Amino acid sequence: MISVRDLHKSFGKNEVLKGISLEVNPQEVVCVIGPSGSGKSTLLRCLNLLEEVTGGEVYIEGENLTDPNVNINEVRSRVGMVFQHFNLFPHMTVLDNITLGPKKIKGISKEEAEKAAGPLLEKVGLSDKANVYPESLSGGQKQRVAIARSLAMNPKIMLFDEPTSALDPELVGDVLEVMKNLAKEGMTMVVVTHEMGFAREMGDRVIFMDEGVIMEENEPSKLFGDPDNPRTKEFLSKVL
Amino acid sequence: MDAFMESHYMRVMPFLLEGVVYTLLITGVGLLFGFILGAIFGLGRLSKSKIIYGISSIYVEVLRGTPILAQILFIYFGLPDVLGFNIDKVTASIIAIALNAGAYIAEIVRGAVYSIDKGQSEAGRSIGLTKNQTMRYIIWPQAFKRMIPPLGNQFVISLKDTSLFSVIAVGELLYMGQQYYGLTFAAFEALTMVCLMYLAITVPTSLYLRKVERRLDV
């Protein structure tokens, strides 16, 4: 589903990703953990080319994103992304946030797009918020709208970039609940997270990154219980 | 009362009312085109293309770096020499306001668009919108709100700048006042009324803008 081969990414002289290779299978939930500055967010952002790739290849459903002939907009519509800071469109209602993509990209009529938005809002538990503006929502509600906005494009893959890091602790649960349901429905997900509980419970695989490389990649029980790499052990001892 | 009605303060008014029509016409139409130029070159200043960025920067720097008085003389007297035909006074004035305000508006547009959080365009692009769609549906509407206060400010500046076009005798407000005291020598009265006429436009504009700002919460 996702295949990353020897991915390199530099910002100027600063090499952030130093050769990452990674496979994500359909319906798999892969969690990426690691200290700040380890490159995990950058890796995620390379998966839909929000960051230009310096070297290596990224394949999404067999399409090489680094090939200049690939229609990146079309690929992105199949890859949803949820950001740490939600990035809802503040000048649009919740409903308009969700229906913008379907209307403008898929050319679906307003009525149809709004009809399709209903079940999505229900899924994230915000049916009563369709016509409010984002500023009146709590952080957790905003993030759930952002998830619904991504889902409106019927993505095959969802990328989550620290989706709960900007939330008050008591609001994290609702967002994780939505993500768990998505995982159970079989969505292919790559989740960069500091929520070790979520990674342990929902991850089919957990990747520990540090200094721009994958230090360890294992099943959660193994990685959290008995890590192979001493750096993993050191990191986990600090965060758990 | 009769004495006042007969005074220069009142007798200058028909002249000034004729002048204010031109002042508003030149400012209004000039700023309309100025905004189009400003939007084009302001976005050009944000372009990744070196050529577009370069052209936009040259436009902005040249027009901001030369006095508007020189610009109007250049357009009205200078250009016809090269073009081989005359430009009428009102058209020349509108062109001058459009070009001059366009350069300042370009900076307003650039600043407003640049001030929108990068996450907004990333969110747009991540759902599959093209660059242009992201600008049109997401960035521009938010940026435009932020442009309103400085655009109002530019309106006031451009309105006052039209007084410089009295040098080409375009018949705007100040020129009409000058005409009056040229005939009557009542310079104090005429110029007092000229200034009051400008204030009658600029002060309500400022007050209205402040109200709009509050409503938009920018």
Boltz contact constraints between the chains, C-beta under 6 A:
constraints:
  - contact:
      token1: [A, 50]
      token2: [B, 122]
      max_distance: 6.0
  - contact:
      token1: [A, 73]
      token2: [B, 128]
      max_distance: 6.0
  - contact:
      token1: [A, 73]
      token2: [B, 130]
      max_distance: 6.0
  - contact:
      token1: [A, 76]
      token2: [B, 126]
      max_distance: 6.0
  - contact:
      token1: [A, 76]
      token2: [B, 128]
      max_distance: 6.0
  - contact:
      token1: [A, 77]
      token2: [B, 128]
      max_distance: 6.0
  - contact:
      token1: [A, 81]
      token2: [B, 126]
      max_distance: 6.0
  - contact:
      token1: [A, 85]
      token2: [B, 119]
      max_distance: 6.0
  - contact:
      token1: [A, 87]
      token2: [B, 119]
      max_distance: 6.0
  - contact:
      token1: [A, 87]
      token2: [B, 123]
      max_distance: 6.0
  - contact:
      token1: [A, 89]
      token2: [B, 138]
      max_distance: 6.0
  - contact:
      token1: [A, 91]
      token2: [B, 141]
      max_distance: 6.0
  - contact:
      token1: [A, 91]
      token2: [B, 142]
      max_distance: 6.0
  - contact:
      token1: [A, 101]
      token2: [B, 127]
      max_distance: 6.0
  - contact:
      token1: [A, 104]
      token2: [B, 133]
      max_distance: 6.0
  - contact:
      token1: [A, 105]
      token2: [B, 128]
      max_distance: 6.0
  - contact:
      token1: [A, 153]
      token2: [B, 127]
      max_distance: 6.0
